[in-house]
């Protein structure tokens, strides 16, 4: 969703009194990246310029707390000022209201896709993960998230976007189901979503995605596995399958990692690996360095090597 910088200025002007009058937290993240990519000039850019407001408010119902979150991302202009270099866009990442209590949590709006936790077992890199399929966020959603019960929790969500496009337009355009089991060093997750869409906003085909993953920590070393299978109703479209594996070693402020993923769709295939290091400069800042490479059949996925150095500050 596009917004003008005037809207950004208004939001900034309202932030101070809102924080002063409510139980709210203003937060954000800024990340500068120096990237050297195969067949491209060296690029210095702001990859993340994110800020948000989240909070809670007590209600008149005993044990029920109202919650909310709004988060946006600003895309910077590039190069010397003037012309297209000064154009920026403001995108809504999250915007939801909800209620939480002993029964669990209910959310309505644009939320994090709860199945995305599965990808996190395999995709541990800063900038790689080009083969992973699952959407990070979903809009027009209504979700229920259960409380943790001895390490087990589950979720159910629907998407209702009011679309009338396509022959199969329905009141409920998607549903999402999943569960997590996280006890001690072991984490296991499974997710499934079924959507009346091809993932590009065209409600004319039918998609579903199955995700399974997990991790186990052997002291400072954590190993992760992830699997996805996306299916399509469209004729002559093969399933998209992805396998991912990762390893992260935590040694004080340093966390070196390696990840590998392989995707296939019919006779096409691609693989990607990444090797990197994250180093924390305290709780709110850090640096990262990463080298990754994608090898793909022609036209299936963008391929090539890239090297990234990043510096992140949070507030």
N, C-alpha and C positions, 0 to 999 in steps of 0.2 A: 504494500500500500504506500503510495507516494504522499508525502506531506511537504509543505514549504518550510523554509527556515524560520518564517514568522511563527509557525506553530511550535517550533522548537524553542524559540525565545519566550513564548507565552508559557510553555511548560516549565521552563527554567525559572521564570518569575514567580510561578505558583508554588514551586518546590519548598522554599523556606517556610512560609506559613503553614503548609500542610504538614511538614515534619514537626513543627513546633506544636501543632494542635492535636496530632493523632499519634497512635502507636505505630509509627512508620519508620522504615529504614531506606535511606537513599544509598544506592550502591552502583558500582560500575567497573568497567575494565577497559583498558587501552593497551593495544599490542602493536608494536612496530616490527616489521619483518623485512629483512634483506634477503632477496631470493635470486638465485642463479638457476635458471631453467634452460634445459637443452633447446637450442634453436631460438632462444629469446634473449633480449638484452637484460642486463642486471636490473632488478626492480626493487626499489625501496618504497614500501607502502604501509598504511595502517590497515591491518587485517581485521581488527576488532576495535570498534569505538562504540561501546555498549554502556547504557545507563538505565537504571530502573528504580522503581519504587515498590516496596512490598510492606505488608503489615497485617495487623489483626485488630479486631475490635470485639469487646464483650457484647453479648446480646441479652435480651430479657429472658431468654430460655436457659435454664440452668444446665451447665455442661456443654453449651453450644457456643463456639467462637466463630465469628465471621472473619474471613481472610480474603486478601486481594493481592494482585501483582500486576504490574505494568512494566514492560521492558522493551526498549527500542534500540536499533542499531543505525548509526550514521555512516554512510559510505562517503569517503573523502573524494574530493577532486584531485587530479594528479597534475604534476608539472607546474610551470610558472603560472601565476595568477592571470586570469583573462580568458574569455571564451569558455569552451567546454571544461577547462581545468577547474572552474569555480562551481561547477554543477555538483550538487550533493543530493542524496536521497535518504529519507528516513523510513525505515522499515520496522513494522511491529513484529517483535519476536514472541512476546507473551502479553496477553491481556485477559485476565480472568478474575472472577469472584467465586467465593465458595464458602463452605461451612465445614468445621471439623469438630470432632468430639470423640467420646469413647467408641462410637459406632463406626468411626472411620472418617473419610474426607470425601466431600462432593465438590466438584469443580465445574464451572461453566464458562466457555469462551475459548480463547486460543491458548493451548496448553502444550507441555512437553509430551511427546508421544511416549507412553509408558513402555512400549516394546523396545525403545531405543537402548534400554539398559543391556540388552543382549549383545548389541554391536560393541558395547564398551568392553566386553571381555576380549575381543580380538583387535579392535581399532583403538590402540593406545597412543598413537602418534600425534604430533603437533599438526602436520599439514598433509600427511598421506591419507590413506583410507579412501582412495578414488573409486574402488570397486564396490564399496558397501552401498546397499540399495535403500535401506529403510529410511523413512522420513523422520527428521528430528522433532518436528512439531506438527500439530494438527489444529485447524481452526474449526469454528462452529461446533465445538465438542461439548458433550455432557459426560462426565466421568465419575465413577465411584472407585475409591481406593480403600481397601480394607486396612484395619490396624494390623500390626505384626502379632502373630499368634505363635509363640515359641519358634520364631524365626521364619514363619511362613506368612506370606501375604498374597493377595490377588487383586485384580482390577478388571473393571468392565467399563467400556466407553462407547459412545455413539457419535456420529457426525451427521448433522442436519443443516445443510447449507442453502436450502431453498431453491436449488437448481431445477430447472425444467428442461435442461438440454439432454438430448439423446432419447432413444426409444424406451429405455429402462429406468427413467427418472422415478425416484421413490422418495417418500418422506424421510426415511432413514437411509442416508447415502453410504454409511459405513458402520461397522462395529469392530471393536478391538477387545481382545481377551488376553489374559496372561496371568502368570503367577511367578513368585520368587521364593527361594528358600535360602536363607543366609544365616549360618550358624558357625561361629568361630572362624576358622580359616577357609571354610567351604562356602561357595556361592553358586547357586544354580538358578537359571531363569528359562522360561518358555513363554513365547508370545505368538499371537495370531491376529491378523487383521484382514478384513474382507471389505473391499471398497468398490463402489460403482464408479470407477474412474481408472484411467490409464496412468495415474500419477502425475499428469501434466495439466490437470484441470479440465480435461475433456471427458465428460461423463457419457461415453459411448462404448466403453469396453469394461470388462470386469476383472479386477485384480484381487489376488489374495497373497499373503506373505506369511510363511511359517518361520519362526526364529527359535533356535535352541542354543544355549551357551552356558558357560560356567567358568569358575576359576578356583584355584587352590593356592594358598600361601604356604610355602616351605620356609618359614622364618622370613628373611628379607626378600626372598625370591617368590614372585607371584606368576603362575602360569595360567593363561586363559585360552579358551576355545570358543569359537562362534560358528554357527551354520545358519544360512538363510536359503529359502526356496520360494521364489515369486512365480506365480502362475497367472496366465492371461486367458481371457475368453476369446480374444481375437484369433481368427483363423490363421493357421500356419505360423503361430508364435510359440516357440519352445519355452520351457521353464528356464528361469534364470537362477542358477545355483552358485552359492558362494561359501567357501571354507576359509576360516581365519584362525590364526594361532599367534600368541603373543607371550613375551616374557619381560617382566619389569623387576629390576633389582634396586632396592632402596637402601642407600648407605648414607645416613645423615641427610644433608641437604641435597645430595646428588641422587638422581634416579635414571640410570641408563636403561634403555629398552630396545627391543627388537620385535618386529612384527612381520608376518607374512600372510598374504591372502591370495586366493585363486578363485576365479569366476569362470563359469562356462554357460553358454546358451546355444544349444544345438551343436553345430560343428565349430563354433567360435569359442575361443578361450583367451584368458589374460591372467597375468599374475603380477603382484606387487610386493615389494619388500621395503622395509624402512629400518634404519638404525639411527638412534638419537640419544640425546642426554638432556634432561631437565635439571636445572640447579636453582633451588630456592634461595632468594636473597631476603629471607625473613618471611613473614606471613602474607605480605601484600605485594611482593615483587619477585620476579624470577627471570632467568634467561634460558634459552633452549637452542639446541643445534641439532640438525637432522639432515640425513641424506636418504633419498628414496628413489626407487626406480620402478617403472611400469613397462612390462613387455606384453604386447597385445597383437592379436591378428589385425590386419589392416582394416580400419573402419569400425572395429568393435569397441575399443576404448582408446582414449588418448594415451599415447605412450611417450616414454622419455625419462630422463633423469633430472632431478632437481635437488638443490642444496639450500637450506634455509637457516638463518640465524634470527632469533626472535628475542624481544625484550618486552615483558609484560608488567604492568602496574595495575593493581586493583584498589578500589576504595569502598 
